[in-house]
Amino acid sequence: MSAPHGHYTTPIADHVDNWHHHSVALEGAPQAEHAGTVNPFILGQWFVLIVLSVVGTCVVLFFYFEHYATQFKAQQAETVSWSAEYVTYKATTDGQLNGKPEWLDHDRLRLPIGDAMAKVVKQYQAMEKPAK
């Protein structure tokens, strides 16, 4: 039928190879149908197991992401990394302000802030007292 239209169709071969014949000698006896009868109880168990596994995995991933995102925000947006420097600086300055008196060099003495303020207040009070 394709010849009058100018098309060429290859002729069908009588024998391609032995596989196409599907003979009992080449293939053996036919096998029984796979999963022809299904136990709905076992199928339901597998369904529940798969659903619980997926939900459990999603819950674990959610909590992991929340923990990771909280840590990342703390480092990036809230700049908690600077807090370590601040804590060190605050401890140093608090130690200088409230620590024991110490000589810085031959002419300067570092006093605790409370003692220094009391000393200044006494000096001003002494200047304000009227002479009798």
KAZIPE-V279522 format. One line per field, one symbol per residue. phi: phi as a letter, one per 20 degrees, with the letter a starting at -180 (. if undefined). Layout:
BEGIN
phi=???
END
This chain:
BEGIN
phi=.effeneddfffffbebfffeleffednffeffelfddeffffffffffffffffffffffffffffffffffffeeelffffffffffffffffffdfffbeebfddcedffffffffffffffffefffe
END
